[in-house]
Amino acid sequence: MDLGIKGKRGLVCASSKGLGRGCAEALAEAGVDLVLNARGAEALEETAAHIRATYGVAVTTVAADVATDDGRARLLEAAGQVDILVTNAGGPPPGLWSDWDREDFIKALDANMLAPIALMKAMLPGMIDRGWGRVVNITSGSVKAPIPQLGLSNAARAGLTGYVAGTARQVAQHGVNINNMLPGIHATDRAISLDTGVSKAQGISMAEAKAQREATIPTRRYGTREEFGAMCAFLCSQHAGFIVGQNIVLDGGAINATI
């Protein structure tokens, strides 16, 4: 399918690896020139080189932490005006409700709510002026089904979801669409980290820890960054103009819900 976005310019955050990289590669395959961002410069440059060589699109890199004012300012200056914005950031650490103080919540909000909002505020006016734009926020399946030990993430991402719900419906009339993608477990470094924790806690092998988690997913497997990226690219395409303010769950059916 021709997504109709060849020659567009997109900014993808946290895109050196994992789900962000999956989105970046899918957009590049569709012909989108990219601005890639991540905190680690080495992995970021490796990803950029691969995308340039594989897809032949222009790629600009900005190694910066978008959760900080300085990092975000440098990214926005380098990006200029973009047609497509994909926000993404790693989640805050797990714990118990009694573990977290105000500063823990502020850090979570900065990374997983306020940074995406700041990026949208910077990019939406230009999209509105041009009469076309796409924003995809990578949040979490915990927005739909909260995970008790991820209370910081539950709170921050739910706040972002509420902001998007209202904002998306205000800008849609200008040809600008905002949606969220809610991943479950995917075969990324995050999955390795989670499985390592289970392995150590239960005294089982990594393979056993993975099999244990896969058994909770109806598809009996982890998702891939490629299929996640394909959905992101579609939401950014010319064919997604009637999809507004939605929360698309990609979890292999793990969340047991009718709606």
N, C-alpha and C positions, 0 to 999 in steps of 0.2 A: 504494500500500500504506500502510495506517495503521501507523506504527511503534510506536504505543502508548506514546509518551513525552511527550505533550502535558502541559504543566504541570510537568515535571521541571526541575531547575536544573542547569546545566552550566558548567564552567570550561574555557575553551579558551585555551591558551597560544600566544604568538606568532601571534595571530589577526588582525592588522591587514591582512595581505596574504598572498598565496600559498596554500599548502596549508592553513595554519591558518584562514585566512579561508574557504576552501572548506568546511572542517568546520563552522565557526561558522554559515555560511549554511544548510547542510543541516540542522543541528540546529534552527535558528530556524524553518525551513520546517516542521519536524515539531512545532513548538509549544513548544520548550524555551526557558526564560528563561536568559539567558547572563551570565556574567562573562567579559569579554574582557581579555586582557593582551597587551602588547607594550612594547618599550622606547621607541618613538617615539610621543609623545602625539598629534601632529597626525594622522597616518595612522590611529591607533587611534580617535580621535573621529569621523573621517570614516566609517570602517567601521561604528562603532556607530550613527551617525545613519542610515546606509543600511539597516541591519538593522531598526532600530526602525520606520522608515517603511515598509519593504517587508513585514515579517512580523508586526508588531504585538506583538512580545514585549518583555519587560523586559530591558534591557541595562545592566550596570554595567561601567565601565572602570577599569582599574588600569594606569597606565604605570609599569613597573618591570622590572628585570632579575632574572628568577627564578634566575639562576645565583649571585646574591649572597644572603647571609643576610637583609640588610635588605629587599631587593626581594621576596623570598619571604615574609617576615613580613608586609609590607604587603598583598601579594596574598591571603594566607590570612585575614588579618583582615577584608578587604573581602568575600571570597567566603563566609565562613561555611561551613556544611555544603552540599555539593553531591551530586547523584545521579550526575553524569557528569563525568569528568575526562579531558581530552585534553591530553597533554603534547607539547611541541614546542619546538625551539630550532634556530637556525642551526648549521651544522656548522663545525668548526674549519678553519683554512686548510690548503691542500694543501702538499706538500713531499716531501722524500726522507727515508728512514729516518735518515740521518745528520744531518738538520737539527734534530731535536727533542731537547730536554733535559727534565729532570724537570718543570720549571715549565710547559712546553708541555703535557705530559700531564695535569698537575693542572688546568689551565684547561679542557682538553677533558673531563676527567672531571666537573668541577664543572657544566659546561653540559649535557652529553649523557648523563650517567649519574646523578650524585649529586643534581642538582636534581629530575629526575623521581622518583627514589626518595623524596626528602624530601616531595614533594607527595603521593605515594601513601601514605606513612606517616601524613601528616596527615589524609587523606580516607578511607582505608579503614576505620578504626574506626567512623565514623558510618554508612558504607554497610552494614557488617556488622550494626550495631545495628538498622538499618531493614530489613534483609533483602533489600536490592536495591542494585545499583550497577554502573556500567560504567566501565572505564578503557581508553583507547586511547592508546598511545604511538606517536608518529610517529618512526620510526627511519630506516633507509635500506636500499636494496637491497644495499649493501655488507656488510651483516650476513650475507647469504647468499653473495655473491660479492665478496670484498674488492677494493677499488680501491687499487692500490699507492701512488699519490700521496696517498691520503686515510688514511694510517696512523693518525693521531690519531682520526679519526672511526671507523675500523674498530674500534679498541681500545675506545673509550668506549661505542659503541653495542652492541658484542658483550657488554660487561659488563652493560649494562642488560638485554639479551636474556636472559642467564643468570639474572639476578635475577628477572625476570618469569616465567621458566619454572618456577621453584620456587614463587614467591609465588602465582601464579595458581591453582595446584592446592591451595593451602592455604585460599584464601578462597572458592573456587567453591561449597562446600557452604552458604555463607551467601547465595547468590543474587548474588554479586559476581563479575563476569567481567572479566578483564584480557587484552587482546590487543595485538599490535603491527601497525602498518601500515608496509610497507617500500616507499617510493616509488622509482621510477626517475626518468627525466627528465620533468619537467612544464613546461608553458608558464608559468613564473613568473620573477621577477627573477633567481633562481638560474640558470635556463637562459640568460637574456640575458648574465649575467656569464660563464658558461662559454663561450658562443659568441663573446663579445667577446675572450676570451683566445685562442681558436683562431684567430679572424680576424686578430688582431695577430701571433700567432706564425707563422702560415703566409702572411701577406700576401694573404688572400682576403677577400671580402665577408662580411658577416653572414649574408646569404641562403645563400651557399655553405657557410659554417660550419654553419649549421643543417641544410642538406640533407645534409651529410656525416654529421652525428650521427644524423639521422633514418634514414639508410640502414642503421644498425646495429640498428634497432628493427624487429621483424617487422611491426608495425602501420604502419610508415613515417610516424609522426607522434609528437608529444609528447602526453603526457596533459594533461588539463585539471583545474583545481582543482574544477570542479563534479562530475566523475565520482569524483574522489578523495573529496570531501566526502560523496557519496552512500554510498560504502562505509563511511566513518566513522560516518555516521548509522545505517546498518544494524547495525553492530557494537554501537552504543549502544542498540539497540531491544529491545523485548520479545521479538523473534523470534530473538535471538542468544544465548539462555540456555544453549545446549549447545556454544558455541564458547569454548574455554578455552585460554589460553596459546599461541595460534597466531600465526604470523608471515605476514601476508597480503601478498604481493608484488604491487605495481601498477606494472609496468614495460613494458607492451606486448609482453611475451615476450622482452625483451632478455637476461635471464639464461637461458642455455641449459642447463637442468637438467631431469631427469626428475621429480625430487621436490623 
